[in-house]
Amino acid sequence: MASTNHTSAVSFSQLVHDPSWSTGDLILSIGLGQIDPPAVIESATARWLWFADLLDDPSRGVAAGVPALGQLCSRVAELCRQTAHTVRSKTLVAQWTSAAEDIAVARRTHRGSGVQEAADMLEDLTIDAFDLYERNDVTGAEAFLSYITTLKQIPSKAVRETLAWAAEWNVPPVISAEPEILRARTVGALS
């Protein structure tokens, strides 16, 4: 590791460009809280949209790198987008539940580079969705770590460049505020 005296004042976005940091060092340091994950994780709305793009971007997304789970990645990406903008809904919870079941099936039936790691990421996102709807804290940290691990398993992926793209992702300009579900969580307005 480049140094053992990390603080959370150092960000992933800075270190992803530092060749002295291996991808493994980045994963470990984020997991230990020694470096901050990308800033996009701080905004719940942006985080859900970010994960959607990490899943289904045509050239850099997990769906492109793990074609065996491509359709499932695209489906979860759409659920992420809906979650970013939807007040708590039974329909959306049911869709997440269905996706969780399909992830379990895919985990048992598909093999290949990155499949299990991508399934971990999808599973982490479903857990985050369920936690959100149960009003538990959601950080996206586990899903992000699974994303990095997935990239490492995809043979032709330029991991460092893809991580730099993810770290530099910009919030789409149409986002002006957190969705109602996230505001309501803090005041306990949802039943």
C-alpha positions in Angstrom: 0.0 0.0 0.0 1.3 3.5 -0.7 1.1 4.6 2.9 -0.4 3.3 6.1 -1.3 6.7 7.4 -4.5 7.4 5.4 -7.2 9.6 6.7 -10.7 10.0 5.3 -9.5 13.4 4.0 -8.1 11.5 1.1 -10.6 10.6 -1.6 -11.0 7.7 -3.9 -11.3 10.2 -6.7 -7.8 11.4 -6.0 -6.1 8.1 -5.5 -7.7 6.3 -8.5 -5.3 8.4 -10.6 -2.3 7.6 -8.5 -0.4 4.6 -10.1 1.3 3.7 -6.8 -2.2 2.6 -5.5 -3.3 -0.8 -6.7 -6.9 -1.6 -7.1 -6.7 -3.9 -4.2 -5.3 -1.1 -2.0 -8.2 1.1 -3.0 -10.8 -1.6 -2.1 -9.1 -2.3 1.2 -8.8 1.3 2.1 -12.4 2.1 1.3 -13.5 -0.9 3.2 -11.5 0.1 6.3 -12.8 3.7 6.0 -9.3 5.0 5.4 -10.2 6.8 2.2 -13.5 8.4 1.2 -15.5 6.8 -1.6 -16.5 9.0 -4.6 -18.5 12.1 -3.4 -21.6 11.0 -5.4 -22.3 8.4 -2.7 -23.3 11.3 -0.4 -26.5 12.2 -2.3 -29.0 9.4 -2.2 -30.6 10.5 -5.5 -27.3 10.8 -7.3 -26.1 7.5 -5.8 -29.0 5.6 -7.2 -28.5 7.2 -10.6 -24.8 6.6 -10.5 -25.2 2.9 -9.8 -27.7 2.7 -12.7 -25.0 4.1 -15.0 -22.3 1.8 -13.5 -24.6 -1.1 -14.4 -25.8 -0.2 -17.9 -23.4 2.2 -19.5 -23.0 0.8 -23.0 -19.2 0.8 -22.9 -18.2 0.8 -19.3 -21.1 -0.7 -17.4 -21.2 -4.1 -15.7 -23.8 -5.3 -18.2 -21.3 -4.8 -21.1 -18.5 -6.6 -19.2 -20.6 -9.5 -17.9 -23.0 -10.3 -20.7 -24.3 -13.4 -18.9 -26.0 -11.0 -16.5 -26.6 -8.2 -19.0 -30.4 -8.2 -18.9 -30.4 -8.5 -15.1 -28.0 -5.6 -14.8 -30.2 -3.5 -17.1 -33.2 -4.4 -15.1 -31.6 -3.5 -11.8 -30.3 -0.2 -13.3 -33.8 0.7 -14.2 -34.9 -0.1 -10.7 -32.1 2.2 -9.4 -33.4 5.0 -11.6 -36.9 4.5 -10.3 -35.8 4.4 -6.7 -33.9 7.7 -7.2 -37.2 9.4 -8.1 -40.0 7.4 -6.5 -41.7 7.8 -3.2 -42.1 4.5 -1.4 -44.3 2.3 -3.5 -45.5 -1.3 -3.0 -45.0 -1.8 -6.8 -41.4 -0.8 -6.7 -40.7 -3.0 -3.6 -42.3 -5.9 -5.4 -40.1 -5.3 -8.4 -37.0 -5.2 -6.2 -38.2 -8.5 -4.6 -38.6 -10.1 -8.0 -35.1 -8.9 -9.0 -33.6 -10.4 -5.8 -35.1 -13.7 -6.6 -33.8 -13.6 -10.2 -30.3 -12.6 -8.8 -30.3 -15.8 -6.7 -31.3 -17.9 -9.7 -28.6 -16.2 -11.9 -26.0 -16.9 -9.2 -26.7 -20.6 -9.4 -27.1 -20.9 -13.2 -24.5 -18.6 -14.7 -20.7 -19.0 -14.7 -17.9 -17.0 -16.1 -15.6 -14.1 -15.4 -17.2 -11.6 -13.1 -20.6 -13.3 -12.8 -20.5 -14.0 -9.1 -19.0 -10.6 -8.3 -21.6 -8.8 -10.5 -24.3 -10.9 -8.7 -22.9 -9.6 -5.4 -23.2 -6.0 -6.6 -26.8 -6.6 -7.7 -27.6 -8.2 -4.4 -26.0 -5.4 -2.5 -28.2 -2.9 -4.4 -31.3 -4.9 -3.6 -30.4 -4.9 0.1 -29.9 -1.1 -0.1 -33.3 -0.7 -1.7 -35.0 -2.8 1.0 -33.1 -0.9 3.7 -34.2 2.4 2.1 -37.8 1.4 2.2 -37.4 0.2 5.8 -35.9 3.6 6.7 -32.5 2.2 7.5 -29.3 4.0 6.7 -28.1 3.3 3.2 -24.6 4.2 2.1 -24.0 2.2 -1.1 -20.5 1.3 0.2 -20.9 -2.5 -0.2 -22.3 -2.2 -3.7 -19.4 0.1 -4.7 -16.9 -2.3 -3.3 -18.6 -5.1 -5.2 -18.5 -3.0 -8.4 -14.7 -2.6 -8.1 -14.3 -6.3 -7.4 -16.5 -7.1 -10.5 -14.3 -4.9 -12.7 -11.2 -6.7 -11.5 -12.7 -10.0 -12.8 -13.6 -8.8 -16.3 -10.7 -9.9 -18.5 -10.8 -7.1 -21.0 -11.8 -4.2 -18.7 -9.4 -1.3 -18.3 -10.1 -1.3 -14.5 -8.2 1.9 -13.6 -9.8 3.9 -16.5 -13.3 2.6 -15.7 -12.8 3.5 -12.0 -11.7 7.0 -13.0 -14.8 7.4 -15.1 -16.9 6.2 -12.2 -15.2 8.6 -9.8 -15.7 11.5 -12.1 -19.3 10.8 -12.9 -21.5 13.9 -12.9 -25.0 14.2 -11.6 -27.4 14.7 -14.5 -28.6 18.4 -14.5 -32.3 17.4 -14.1 -31.7 16.5 -10.4 -32.6 19.4 -8.3 -33.6 17.8 -5.0 -33.7 14.5 -3.1 -36.9 12.6 -3.8 -39.8 12.8 -1.3 -39.0 9.4 0.2 -35.6 10.6 1.3 -36.9 13.8 2.8 -39.7 12.0 4.5 -37.3 9.5 6.1 -35.6 12.1 8.1 -38.9 13.4 9.6 -40.6 10.0 9.9 -43.4 11.0 7.6 -43.7 7.6 5.9 -45.8 4.9 7.5 
